[in-house]
């Protein structure tokens, strides 16, 4: 199954609660099938998620980049293992 890797962001106020735009923090990293591509494998709508430049190069390669593993969506990971 061909996928694209996306990250779900959450907005947080700055640490000092001063004025300004909220900071974007990673909430989770998901897998989205290329077809149809509108929902993650865990069923979350992918419309507002940010696509990562990472593309798995083969079946034995991790589906998400090593620097994003702390935010892996376990439901997407389970769905990929079952596919």
C-alpha positions, 0 to 999 in steps of 0.5 A: 500500500502506498502512503503519504506521511502527515503530521497533525498539529495542535496550536498552543499559546506561547510559553510567556502567554504574551501576544502573538500567534499560537505555536504549532506543536506536533500532536501525532504523525499519521499514514494516509493511503494515496487513494483516496487520500482524504482520511488517515488509516485511523480514520481521522480527516487529513484535510488540515494535516501537514504533509511530510517530505518523507516517503518510505522507500520499501516494505522493510523501511519504517513508515515514518521518519526516525525523528518523528517516532515519538508522535507515531499514531499507534492505530495507523501503525497497526493498520499498516502492519495488518495490510 
